[in-house]
Amino acid sequence: MAKSPKISASHEPGGLIVHISGLLPSLSPAEQRVARLVVADPADAARRTITDLATAAETSEATVIRFCRSVGMDGYPQLRIRLAAEAARRVEPPDARVVGGDIPPGADLAQIIATIAFNDARAVEETAEQLDPAVCERVVDAIAAAGRIDVYGAGASGFVASDFQQKLHRIGRTAFYFPDVHTALTSAALLGRGDVAVGISHTGTTSDVIEVLEQARARGAATVALTNFPRSPITEVADFVLTTAARETTYRSGAMASRLAQLTVVDCLFVGVAARNRARARKALEATAEAVQSHRVGGGRRRA
């Protein structure tokens, strides 16, 4: 069936570095080398001539120009100006030992704690900055009006999918999460017009999640992708694309920093849906809290 044009939240208000980080997997290997230099130290990159940057990235000046165009710049002069502005507003870690987000060999626990805390906070802040309220509003509209919501995710993204399903369920929305791909596929096959399917994948390349979201879309459901990379394969089967801004480092695999960024987006959507009918949501939350009250130590059962 005909679908409305894809709506994406991969615009650039969160900053040029966040934008480049999100596009990195879609760049050529040579352009990726340029991108990594730019992301690692925007101020240093802004001071370099195009020849210097090309040499440092072990590539050609032509590749640097292609990189500029790939990330939406007209040319290298514009990139340098934008990088200088980005460096000027960049928030530095409060602990001088936290450099670039990587945890160096021999780091003591205090340095590990400071580094993880800084990067987790940055992932949440940058994710919030680059979210497009207009796209989030459209997704909230679809979920609030949906007859049924399926949420899909694998690995660490599966924990986030489960969290979202439970939140929606607690405010009275009919929502399901199936960790097994076969069960998820059979569920997606029963979706239809007026339903919503949400696929969560940090890399945007998890084949199980892509396949299930594709099945849901073929049945007429509105599809939402939540990913860190706006040009990843999952976006091709989504009507709405929401992006996170988690930067992974040596020990920060996709199972770590991305989880907090994804939960930030999920919480925004959940509160948005709940706010559409505050009285109903409040009543549902109170009823579900009351149902488990007796299972809390010292809680007892409250009487009406």
N, C-alpha and C positions, 0 to 999 in steps of 0.2 A: 504494500500500500504506500501511497505517497506520504512523505514525512515533511514536517516543517524544517527550514534550514537549521543546521547545527548552531547552537549558541554556546560560545566559549568564554570562560573567564581567564583566558591566557593573555590578557592585555598587560600593560607594563607599569601600572602605578606603584607596584611594590619595589621598583628600582631596576636599573639596567642589569646589575649583577644577577639578581634573581631571575630575570628574563633570560639571560644567556645560559645560566645553569639549567633552566628548564629545557632549553633547546639543544643542549650539548649532545645527547645521544643521536640526534637527527643530523648532526654535522658530519662532514667527511673527516677522516683521521687527521689530515693536516690542519683543517679548521679547528678540530678539537684541541690540538696542541696550542693553537693561538688562544682559544677560549680559556683553557686552564691557566695560562699565564695571566690573562686579564682578570679572571675571577680570583686568583690567588692574591694579586696585588694590583688593584685598580690604579692607585696613585703612581706606582712605578711604570705601569703600562702607559699611562697618560703622558709621562715625561719622555717616552721613547719616540724616536722617529719611526716611520713605517719600515725603514731598512733595519733598524735596531730590533724591532719587535719580530720581524720576519726571521732574522738571524737567531734570536733567542728561541724561537719556536721551531727552528730547523726547517724552514719552509721558504716560499718565495713571497715577494711583495704582492704579486697577483693573488696569491691565496689569502693574504691579509685583507685585500679589497673584497674578495668573494665572501670572506667571513663577515665583514662589515655589512654587506648586503643581506647575508643570510639572517642576521639578527636585526634587520630593519633600519640600518644606518645608510645614509646616502654615500658615505665614503669615510676614509680614515680621519680627516679633520673633524667631522662630526663625532666620531667615536671618541677621539681624544678629549673633546670638550665635555661629552657626557660622562666619561670616566673620571675626569677631574672633578666634576660636580658630585659624582657618586662618592668619590674618596673624601670629599669635604664633609659630607653628611654621614659618613660611615661611623657607626658606634663601635668604639674600641672596647675590648674586654676589660673589666675592672681589675683583673689580676694580670700583671704584666707577663706572667709565665704562660698565659693562654694565648698561643699564637697560631692563627690559621685553623683552629679547631682540631688539629691532629694531636694525639697524645704521644709524646716522644718516648723512646726507650728509656727506662730508668725513672720515669715520672713517679713521684710519690703520690699517696692517696689524696692529699690535699689538692694537688695539681689536677688529678683526675676528676675530683669532684667539681672544681672550679670550671674546668673545660666543658664537662658534660652539662653543667647548669647553664653556662653561657650559651652553648649551642642549642640546647633545648629551648631556652627562652627566645633565642633568635629565630628558630624555626617557627614558633608560634606567632611571633610578631610579624615576620615577613610573610607568612601565610595569610594572616589577617589583612595586611597592607595590600596584597595583590588580588584578593578576592573581589570580584565584581558584584556589588549589591544587586544590580539589575538581573544578573543571571541567577543569583541565589534566590531572588524573589520569584522568578519563573519556576525554579525547582520546588520551592516551598508551595507555590500555587498548585503545582501538579500533585505533590504528595498530599496536601490538605484535601484535595478533591478526589483522590484515588480511592477506588473500591478496594484495592489490595496493593501492598508494596512488598516486593521481593528485594532482598539485599544480598549481594554476592561478594565473596572475598576469599583469598587463600593465604595460608601462612599467617604472618603478623597482620595483614590486612583483613584476614578472617576474624580476628579478635575485634577489630574496629567495626566490621560488618555486624557481628553479633551484638556489640554494644548499641549500635544504631537501632537494630531490630528491637532490642529490649526497651530502649527509650520510647520508641514509637508505640510499642505494645502497651506500655504503662499509661499512655494518655489515650488509650482506646482506639488506636489505629490498627487495622488488620495488616500485620507485617510478619514476614517469614524470613528466616536465614537457614540455609542448608549447607553445611560444610562439605558434604559429599557431592561431587560434580554430577553424578548420575541423578541423584535426587533433585539437585538444583535444576538440571535440564528438564526433568519431567515437570517440575513446578513452573518453569518458564514457558513450557509448551501450553500451559493452561491459562496463561495471562491473556489479556485482550485490551481493546480500546478502553481507556479510562483507568487502566492500571499503570503502575510505575515500577521499573526495575533499576536498581542502583548497583553498579559494579565498582568495586574499590581495588585498585592495584597501584602500588607505588611506582613501579617501572612502566606500567601500562602495557606490559608484554606478556602477562600471565595468561596462557592460552585457555585454561579452564574458565576463567572469568570472562574473557572475550567471547568464547563460544556460547556461554549461557546468556550473556547480554545480547548477542546476535540473535539467539533463539527468541528471546523476549521481544525484541524489536520486530522480528518477522511476524509475530502474533499480534502486533498492533500496539503494544505497550510503549509508553514514553520511557526512554532510556537515559540514565545519568551516569557519567563516568567521573570518578574522583581519582586523579593521578598526579604525579609530580612533573610529568613531561607532556606538554600540550600537543606534541606531534607524534605521540606514541600510538601503536596500533589500536588500543582500546577506544581512542577518540573517533575512529572510523565507524564504530557501531553505536555511537552515542548521539542523542539529540541535544543534550546539554553536557558541557564539560566544565568541571570545577578542578582547579589545580592547587596543589600545596607547594611549599617552598622550603623543603628540607634539604640541607647540604650534607651529603654523606662523606665521612673521612675514613681513615684506616680501620678503626674499630666500630664505626658507626654505619653498619650495614643497613639495608633497607628495612630491616626488622626493628630498628631502634628509633632514630630521629623522625622518620616518616610517620610513625605511629601517633606521636603527639600532634604533628601537623594535621593528620587526617582527623583525629578526634576534635581538633579545633573547628574544622569545617562541619563535621557531623553535629557538634553541639550547636553551631549557628543555625543549621537547618532544623534541628529538633526544637529549639526555642522559637524559631520562626513559625513552625507548624503549631506549636502549643499556643502561641500568642493569637492565632486566628480564632480560637474559641477558648478563652481563658477559663471561663466557668466550667466547661466540660473537662478541660485538662486538669484543673485543680481538683475537681470531684474524682476523676479517675486516679490521680496521684494519691489522694487521701484514702481512697478505697483500697488501692494496692498496698499502701503502707500499712493500713490497718490489718490486712490479710496476713502479713508476715510479722506483725508486732509481737505475737506470743513466742516467736522463735528467736527473739533477742534476749540475751541474758539480762534479767531484771526488768524486762519489758512488760510482761503480763499482757492481758487482753483488756484494752480500754472499752468501757461500756458507753453506749450512746446516751 
